[in-house]
């Protein structure tokens, strides 16, 4: 549940900062991207710290090298979080993180079905976990679509009020 709390708290805080005058954060999809970045930093770091063993146990038995998979997915989450913070890489990062959420979901299914302990408590039941995963996936898709719409209009900016960038004027030779 901590990832959801971080996602919501950081997204709302960034949006409020945007309304208060930080123009780059005025758009809710940009604030949501910041919330996702914070969430994926939290979850990515957990792949290398206190929850690592729990995450390794969550890898279904049919998958090879659970420790390596946990390390790779943690590194991808951290790289994706960094990518979300830059307008030019945010759509790629959002799309990749959405795909990663889908690819990692079998571990959540396995943990729920086997009744594994995660973080000292029983793994979240499958239906609530699936709904939570849909929220995270929807957030990545919202960020992806926001940036795709911006690139289609010719603008790659975080401030929707800024409009498309001006095209360079041809220089006149004298």
Secondary structure, DSSP 8 states (H G I E B T S, - for coil): -HHHHHHHHHHHHHHHHHHTT-GGG-SHHHHHHHHHHHHHHHHHHHTTSTTHHHHHHHS-TTSS-HHHHHHHHHHHHHHHHHHHTSHHHHHHHHHHHHHHHHHHHHHHHHHHHHT-EETTEE---HHHHHHHHHHHHHHHHHHHHHHHHHHHTT---S-GGG-S----------
